[in-house]
Amino acid sequence: MKKKNWLVMSLFISSMAFAVSSCSDDNNNDNTVDDSAMDPVKTALINDYIDLTVLPTYDDMKAKVWDLMDAVTVMFESETATQDQLNAVCAAWRNAREPWELSEGFLYGPAANYSIDPSLDSWPLDQVNIEALLNSSQNIAEQTFAQDNSGFHTLEYLIFLNGNPRDISSISSRQKEYIYYVTKKLLDDTVRLWAEWHGEKAISDQRDAELIENDEITIAGGEDGFAELLRNPNMYQKYKTQNQVLEEIIDNGLCNIANEVGTQKIGNPYREQDVYAVESWYSFNSLDDYENNIISIENSYLGGPAATRKSETSMSAYVASKNSDLDAEITKAISDARKAIRDIPAPFRDQVTKGKVATIDTAMDKLAELNKSLEKIKSVL
């Protein structure tokens, strides 16, 4: 059923994309793009953004989710699971969580198109249904997990308590089984997300290939993957110009996550004084998540992670060439937002019920300023 459902959805999305493109062609005579008009500076910017920021982040995430799956499998297959095994699972969860949060600056494209983002990271959870399944006699291995019953946070709920690994004696055989199969679903989603960006031509690891075949995962992006759409805007696809590609990166990538961190991830629980609205509160990972989201913006804007950064072809370099004051404003706004998040005392969930907290107000203000600064990039494209 999984293969049929994904295949039908993929064909539907493809047909709709074609229909929208066709309608646009009928109503706009300026869709034809002259390849000779492609700006070489923007070409380098887009290519290096993909090659130095996006793809390596998903490479890292896939490797670490495989590590998580391996750690879970050891615990699952042990006749008597140990605390050390559960501790290893929790450490692997944190390691895998980091690159996922570092990817949230580019959740447009496959993560959105195929609902991979909500499958991996839905919040809040449906704890009632999770507990109902655990307390039932239903076969967990045969479950098709709903988005709010799977992903990082369901696994987090099952393995952490108050920021620490649960006591292994509290983990029932049913919970251990749920941990295994929800991790397997997380791995399927991760490998698919990786493959949708890279394309089927990049699938060379035997474990990835076997997983895709055995779990009947359809890669809707085909051989070349989503990255090639960004590299080669043309009249036959969604992105017809380089500016449309850059606007996608800015609007649905950078601005989207800056706004989400400030108004939703931090803002919603703070305004509502609701500890249960705080994402990642079982593990106390919330503030790390939020800062990693801003590092995702930083990597996208400055030309990749610090260790492999190529600043000369970055978005920052391009903006500086058009308006150096704007580049300085954005660079400072990124740094200020990161610092403001770090200044919030941990764990974040303990702060939201204390009434007015100056550090939270400051962080929200700095994130709003960052969002406004990022929006200005479109004025210099």
ZITA-V639046 format. One record per residue. N is the residue number from 1. RES is the residue in one small letter. D_LAST is the distance of its C-alpha to the last C-alpha in Angstrom with 2 decimals. Layout:
# ZITA-V639046
n=N res=RES d_last=D_LAST
n=N res=RES d_last=D_LAST
This chain:
# ZITA-V639046
n=1 res=m d_last=45.05
n=2 res=k d_last=41.92
n=3 res=k d_last=41.17
n=4 res=k d_last=41.86
n=5 res=n d_last=39.81
n=6 res=w d_last=36.73
n=7 res=l d_last=37.22
n=8 res=v d_last=37.61
n=9 res=m d_last=34.54
n=10 res=s d_last=32.51
n=11 res=l d_last=33.82
n=12 res=f d_last=33.16
n=13 res=i d_last=29.50
n=14 res=s d_last=29.12
n=15 res=s d_last=30.91
n=16 res=m d_last=28.89
n=17 res=a d_last=25.60
n=18 res=f d_last=27.14
n=19 res=a d_last=28.36
n=20 res=v d_last=25.06
n=21 res=s d_last=23.47
n=22 res=s d_last=26.49
n=23 res=c d_last=26.32
n=24 res=s d_last=22.71
n=25 res=d d_last=23.79
n=26 res=d d_last=26.67
n=27 res=n d_last=24.76
n=28 res=n d_last=21.67
n=29 res=n d_last=22.28
n=30 res=d d_last=18.68
n=31 res=n d_last=18.43
n=32 res=t d_last=19.38
n=33 res=v d_last=16.88
n=34 res=d d_last=17.87
n=35 res=d d_last=17.73
n=36 res=s d_last=17.84
n=37 res=a d_last=14.40
n=38 res=m d_last=12.92
n=39 res=d d_last=10.80
n=40 res=p d_last=13.28
n=41 res=v d_last=11.15
n=42 res=k d_last=9.19
n=43 res=t d_last=12.74
n=44 res=a d_last=14.26
n=45 res=l d_last=11.95
n=46 res=i d_last=12.77
n=47 res=n d_last=16.34
n=48 res=d d_last=17.11
n=49 res=y d_last=15.81
n=50 res=i d_last=18.28
n=51 res=d d_last=20.98
n=52 res=l d_last=21.09
n=53 res=t d_last=20.36
n=54 res=v d_last=20.91
n=55 res=l d_last=23.81
n=56 res=p d_last=25.77
n=57 res=t d_last=25.69
n=58 res=y d_last=27.22
n=59 res=d d_last=29.60
n=60 res=d d_last=30.82
n=61 res=m d_last=31.20
n=62 res=k d_last=33.20
n=63 res=a d_last=35.47
n=64 res=k d_last=36.16
n=65 res=v d_last=36.87
n=66 res=w d_last=39.31
n=67 res=d d_last=40.89
n=68 res=l d_last=41.18
n=69 res=m d_last=42.82
n=70 res=d d_last=45.22
n=71 res=a d_last=46.21
n=72 res=v d_last=46.80
n=73 res=t d_last=48.81
n=74 res=v d_last=51.11
n=75 res=m d_last=51.86
n=76 res=f d_last=52.23
n=77 res=e d_last=54.67
n=78 res=s d_last=56.76
n=79 res=e d_last=60.01
n=80 res=t d_last=59.78
n=81 res=a d_last=56.27
n=82 res=t d_last=56.12
n=83 res=q d_last=54.25
n=84 res=d d_last=52.75
n=85 res=q d_last=51.35
n=86 res=l d_last=49.75
n=87 res=n d_last=48.40
n=88 res=a d_last=46.81
n=89 res=v d_last=45.19
n=90 res=c d_last=43.79
n=91 res=a d_last=42.42
n=92 res=a d_last=40.83
n=93 res=w d_last=39.26
n=94 res=r d_last=37.60
n=95 res=n d_last=36.39
n=96 res=a d_last=34.89
n=97 res=r d_last=33.40
n=98 res=e d_last=31.23
n=99 res=p d_last=28.95
n=100 res=w d_last=28.75
n=101 res=e d_last=27.43
n=102 res=l d_last=25.06
n=103 res=s d_last=23.65
n=104 res=e d_last=22.96
n=105 res=g d_last=19.30
n=106 res=f d_last=18.95
n=107 res=l d_last=21.55
n=108 res=y d_last=19.73
n=109 res=g d_last=21.08
n=110 res=p d_last=24.71
n=111 res=a d_last=25.56
n=112 res=a d_last=24.83
n=113 res=n d_last=25.74
n=114 res=y d_last=29.16
n=115 res=s d_last=29.96
n=116 res=i d_last=30.19
n=117 res=d d_last=28.69
n=118 res=p d_last=31.45
n=119 res=s d_last=34.04
n=120 res=l d_last=33.25
n=121 res=d d_last=32.60
n=122 res=s d_last=34.03
n=123 res=w d_last=35.18
n=124 res=p d_last=37.70
n=125 res=l d_last=40.34
n=126 res=d d_last=43.15
n=127 res=q d_last=45.87
n=128 res=v d_last=48.57
n=129 res=n d_last=47.94
n=130 res=i d_last=47.51
n=131 res=e d_last=50.86
n=132 res=a d_last=52.44
n=133 res=l d_last=51.61
n=134 res=l d_last=52.92
n=135 res=n d_last=56.11
n=136 res=s d_last=56.68
n=137 res=s d_last=58.29
n=138 res=q d_last=55.33
n=139 res=n d_last=54.32
n=140 res=i d_last=51.10
n=141 res=a d_last=50.40
n=142 res=e d_last=50.22
n=143 res=q d_last=47.84
n=144 res=t d_last=44.52
n=145 res=f d_last=42.82
n=146 res=a d_last=40.86
n=147 res=q d_last=37.45
n=148 res=d d_last=39.00
n=149 res=n d_last=41.90
n=150 res=s d_last=39.99
n=151 res=g d_last=37.20
n=152 res=f d_last=36.78
n=153 res=h d_last=38.24
n=154 res=t d_last=41.36
n=155 res=l d_last=42.10
n=156 res=e d_last=41.46
n=157 res=y d_last=43.91
n=158 res=l d_last=46.54
n=159 res=i d_last=46.47
n=160 res=f d_last=45.65
n=161 res=l d_last=47.51
n=162 res=n d_last=46.56
n=163 res=g d_last=44.22
n=164 res=n d_last=46.74
n=165 res=p d_last=47.95
n=166 res=r d_last=50.54
n=167 res=d d_last=54.15
n=168 res=i d_last=54.86
n=169 res=s d_last=58.08
n=170 res=s d_last=56.13
n=171 res=i d_last=54.33
n=172 res=s d_last=56.34
n=173 res=s d_last=56.55
n=174 res=r d_last=54.59
n=175 res=q d_last=51.82
n=176 res=k d_last=51.78
n=177 res=e d_last=51.46
n=178 res=y d_last=48.61
n=179 res=i d_last=46.82
n=180 res=y d_last=47.18
n=181 res=y d_last=45.99
n=182 res=v d_last=43.07
n=183 res=t d_last=41.89
n=184 res=k d_last=42.34
n=185 res=k d_last=40.14
n=186 res=l d_last=37.49
n=187 res=l d_last=37.73
n=188 res=d d_last=37.43
n=189 res=d d_last=34.21
n=190 res=t d_last=32.79
n=191 res=v d_last=33.73
n=192 res=r d_last=32.34
n=193 res=l d_last=28.95
n=194 res=w d_last=28.93
n=195 res=a d_last=30.02
n=196 res=e d_last=27.56
n=197 res=w d_last=24.66
n=198 res=h d_last=26.58
n=199 res=g d_last=28.44
n=200 res=e d_last=32.20
n=201 res=k d_last=32.23
n=202 res=a d_last=31.61
n=203 res=i d_last=34.67
n=204 res=s d_last=37.21
n=205 res=d d_last=38.78
n=206 res=q d_last=42.12
n=207 res=r d_last=41.98
n=208 res=d d_last=38.62
n=209 res=a d_last=39.98
n=210 res=e d_last=43.22
n=211 res=l d_last=41.55
n=212 res=i d_last=39.36
n=213 res=e d_last=42.49
n=214 res=n d_last=44.96
n=215 res=d d_last=42.86
n=216 res=e d_last=41.76
n=217 res=i d_last=38.01
n=218 res=t d_last=36.00
n=219 res=i d_last=32.62
n=220 res=a d_last=30.73
n=221 res=g d_last=27.90
n=222 res=g d_last=30.48
n=223 res=e d_last=30.53
n=224 res=d d_last=26.87
n=225 res=g d_last=25.56
n=226 res=f d_last=22.35
n=227 res=a d_last=20.52
n=228 res=e d_last=20.84
n=229 res=l d_last=19.08
n=230 res=l d_last=15.88
n=231 res=r d_last=16.51
n=232 res=n d_last=17.34
n=233 res=p d_last=15.48
n=234 res=n d_last=17.75
n=235 res=m d_last=19.55
n=236 res=y d_last=22.28
n=237 res=q d_last=20.61
n=238 res=k d_last=18.55
n=239 res=y d_last=15.18
n=240 res=k d_last=14.95
n=241 res=t d_last=11.52
n=242 res=q d_last=9.41
n=243 res=n d_last=6.68
n=244 res=q d_last=9.93
n=245 res=v d_last=10.93
n=246 res=l d_last=8.18
n=247 res=e d_last=8.81
n=248 res=e d_last=12.41
n=249 res=i d_last=12.31
n=250 res=i d_last=10.96
n=251 res=d d_last=13.13
n=252 res=n d_last=16.14
n=253 res=g d_last=16.14
n=254 res=l d_last=15.36
n=255 res=c d_last=15.77
n=256 res=n d_last=18.60
n=257 res=i d_last=20.68
n=258 res=a d_last=20.23
n=259 res=n d_last=21.47
n=260 res=e d_last=24.17
n=261 res=v d_last=25.62
n=262 res=g d_last=25.88
n=263 res=t d_last=27.07
n=264 res=q d_last=28.89
n=265 res=k d_last=30.02
n=266 res=i d_last=31.03
n=267 res=g d_last=31.11
n=268 res=n d_last=33.22
n=269 res=p d_last=36.21
n=270 res=y d_last=36.15
n=271 res=r d_last=36.23
n=272 res=e d_last=38.80
n=273 res=q d_last=40.79
n=274 res=d d_last=41.01
n=275 res=v d_last=41.48
n=276 res=y d_last=41.49
n=277 res=a d_last=37.90
n=278 res=v d_last=36.75
n=279 res=e d_last=35.13
n=280 res=s d_last=36.82
n=281 res=w d_last=39.73
n=282 res=y d_last=42.43
n=283 res=s d_last=41.21
n=284 res=f d_last=39.92
n=285 res=n d_last=36.64
n=286 res=s d_last=34.49
n=287 res=l d_last=33.08
n=288 res=d d_last=32.36
n=289 res=d d_last=30.46
n=290 res=y d_last=28.35
n=291 res=e d_last=27.51
n=292 res=n d_last=26.75
n=293 res=n d_last=24.20
n=294 res=i d_last=22.40
n=295 res=i d_last=22.90
n=296 res=s d_last=21.11
n=297 res=i d_last=17.99
n=298 res=e d_last=18.81
n=299 res=n d_last=19.28
n=300 res=s d_last=16.05
n=301 res=y d_last=14.03
n=302 res=l d_last=16.33
n=303 res=g d_last=16.96
n=304 res=g d_last=20.04
n=305 res=p d_last=23.36
n=306 res=a d_last=24.80
n=307 res=a d_last=27.40
n=308 res=t d_last=25.14
n=309 res=r d_last=21.86
n=310 res=k d_last=19.87
n=311 res=s d_last=17.75
n=312 res=e d_last=16.75
n=313 res=t d_last=14.53
n=314 res=s d_last=13.37
n=315 res=m d_last=10.24
n=316 res=s d_last=12.01
n=317 res=a d_last=12.31
n=318 res=y d_last=8.71
n=319 res=v d_last=8.10
n=320 res=a d_last=11.46
n=321 res=s d_last=10.78
n=322 res=k d_last=8.52
n=323 res=n d_last=10.65
n=324 res=s d_last=13.66
n=325 res=d d_last=15.18
n=326 res=l d_last=12.55
n=327 res=d d_last=12.92
n=328 res=a d_last=16.64
n=329 res=e d_last=16.63
n=330 res=i d_last=15.15
n=331 res=t d_last=17.48
n=332 res=k d_last=20.36
n=333 res=a d_last=19.75
n=334 res=i d_last=20.01
n=335 res=s d_last=23.15
n=336 res=d d_last=24.62
n=337 res=a d_last=24.27
n=338 res=r d_last=26.01
n=339 res=k d_last=28.74
n=340 res=a d_last=29.32
n=341 res=i d_last=29.95
n=342 res=r d_last=32.27
n=343 res=d d_last=34.16
n=344 res=i d_last=35.28
n=345 res=p d_last=38.80
n=346 res=a d_last=39.44
n=347 res=p d_last=40.21
n=348 res=f d_last=37.74
n=349 res=r d_last=40.11
n=350 res=d d_last=42.74
n=351 res=q d_last=40.54
n=352 res=v d_last=39.60
n=353 res=t d_last=43.17
n=354 res=k d_last=43.80
n=355 res=g d_last=42.50
n=356 res=k d_last=39.97
n=357 res=v d_last=38.59
n=358 res=a d_last=36.61
n=359 res=t d_last=34.70
n=360 res=i d_last=33.47
n=361 res=d d_last=32.41
n=362 res=t d_last=30.50
n=363 res=a d_last=28.72
n=364 res=m d_last=27.69
n=365 res=d d_last=26.43
n=366 res=k d_last=24.41
n=367 res=l d_last=22.85
n=368 res=a d_last=21.96
n=369 res=e d_last=20.35
n=370 res=l d_last=18.36
n=371 res=n d_last=17.17
n=372 res=k d_last=16.12
n=373 res=s d_last=14.26
n=374 res=l d_last=12.35
n=375 res=e d_last=11.41
n=376 res=k d_last=9.67
n=377 res=i d_last=6.90
n=378 res=k d_last=5.33
n=379 res=s d_last=5.86
n=380 res=v d_last=3.82
n=381 res=l d_last=0.00
